[in-house]
Amino acid sequence: MSEIIEAYPDVTDALIEQARAAFAGQFDGSNARAQQAALDAAFQQQRPEDATAVYEAHRFPKRTDG
């Protein structure tokens, strides 16, 4: 959403579609499933540093709104 605000008034259709997909992923659970799959894969590959990075990205998302 912050990207749309920053882009205003030059908001592209692609940016709107990206925001819709992000919201849909929150509502249907696909974002959570993708993050869990990434964690599982990192643990299965015995790469705890990758698992930690995935966890931190989920737990402490980077703000893009400044």
N, C-alpha and C positions, 0 to 999 in steps of 0.2 A: 504494500500500500504506500509506503514511503517513497518508493521509486516513482509511483504515479504522481504523487504530490510534487516531487522534485521536477518531473518532466512537464508538468502543466505549464502552459496550455498545449504543449507539443506531445501529447500522449499518443503513442502509436497503438494500432490494433494488436500488435504482437505483445506489447507490454500489458494490455488489458487481458489478453488471453493467458499470459503467464500468471497474472494475479488470480484469475478465475481458477486456473489449474491448482495453484497453491491453496486456495480456500477449499476447493473440492477435496484435495488430499487431506486436509485437516478434518473435514466432515466425514469422509468415508473411511478414514483410517489408513489410507495407502501411504501417507508420509510416515506414520509410525511403523508400519510394516517394513518399509524400505530401510528405515534407520535400524530396526531390529535385525534385518537381514545383513546389513553392513557390519553390525556388531558381531553377529554370529560368525560371519565369514572371517573377520579379523581374529576372533578367538580360535577358530578351527585351524587357521594358518599359523597359530602360535605367534602372533604379532601383537602383543599387548599394547604397544605404542599406537598402533592403528586403532585399536579398540578404544583406547583412552581419547584419541582425537575425535572419534565419532561421538563418544559420550559427551565430551566437552562441547562440541558443536551443537549437540541437541540440548544440553542442559544450560549452556551459556551462549546463546546465539549472538553473533556479531550484529550490532545495530547498524543499519545503513541510513538512519535518519539524522546522523550527525551527533 
